[in-house]
Amino acid sequence: MQQISLAESGFARTSKVTRKQVFLAEMERVVPWDRLLGRIAPHYPVAGNGTQPYPLSSMLRIHLMQQWFGYSDPAMEEALHDVPMLRGFAGLDAGESRLPDETTILRFRRLLETHDLARSLFNEVTGLLAEQGLLLRSGTIVDATLIAAAPSTKNREKKRDRDMSQTKKGQQWYFGMKAHIGADADSGLVHTVVGSTAKLGDAKVCDQLLHGDEQIVLGDRAYASTLRQVDAPREDGEPLYAMPFKRKPHEELPHDQRQANRLLASLRSKVEHPFRVLKRQFGYTKVRYRGLEKNTAQLHTLFACVNLWMARKNLMAAG
C-alpha cells in the first residue's frame, strides 16, 4: 500500500481561498451570534443528570449551515466528518470532540419548532437591521413565490402532504406551498414572512404582510382590487395601496394607466432580490419537510439568512 502524503492527509497549506470559505468568514462577522443564542438559551437543555449536551453555539452554527448549503440531517452529519472547514466553523474538533449525529441535529431543529424560535431568530435579525438603519418603515412591497413539494405518494401513508395543494400559474400547474413576504420598499430586506398552501390567493394574505406603519404598499396584479389602487379613496392613517391597474377583457388601458403600471413595476422590482437569494444562493426550491408548520419555520430561518446576506456589506462596514 502506497503511503499517503501530507497533502493528501489534509495537512498541506493551500493559497486557494474558496467561495465557501469567503462566505463563512462573512457570516461569522454579520450573524448576531450573542443575540440569537440569547433567544434559544432558555429552552436549551443544560448539563446534569447524566446528560452532556453539545454547546449551543455549535448546534446553532450547524443548523445555519444546513440552511446555507442545503444539507439534510444525515448529510450534515456526514459533512461534519468529511469537511474540516465546516467542523471548524461549528467549533468542533474531529480528534477530541464528539460530533453530533443526525438524531441530535434533528432534535435541535424540533426544539426550535416546538418553541417557535425560528420566528424569534428572524425577528432578532430584523431588529438588528432596523437598529442599523437598514430597515425603514415608510413602505412595504408584498409578493409571493411558489415552493414545490413532492407529489409522490410513495411514503408510509401512501398520500400526498395534505398541507400542500395545486395551483395554476400561467399555463402550468404547480404542487406545493407559497412563501409570502413583506419587504422594505427602500432596501428590499424582508420584515414579514407568511407560509401558506399554494392555492391560497395572494390578496388574502396581504394584510398579514404589513407592519402597520406603512405610508405606501406596493404589489402586483394579484393584490389589486377596487380598494387597492392608486386612485382608490382612503381614510386618515391608511396607507396608499399602489397596485397596478387591471385591464378589462378585450379592452386596453388608457395611456396614463399604462405609464403608472410601468412605474409601479420598477418600484416593486426590489422584492424579487430576496427570492433570488433564497432560490439561487441557498438553493431552496423544494420543501424539505411534511406539513406547513415545519416548512414555514424553515422559511423564517432562511429569510433571516437572506437578510443577513443582502445586508452583509453594510453590517461589516458598521463593525
Helices and strands as residue ranges (DSSP letters): H 6-9, H 19-30, H 33-40, G 41-43, H 56-69, H 73-82, H 84-90, H 102-114, H 117-131, E 139-148, E 165-169, E 172-184, E 190-197, G 202-209, E 216-218, G 221-223, E 240-242, H 255-267, G 268-271, H 272-276, I 277-281, H 292-310, H 312-317
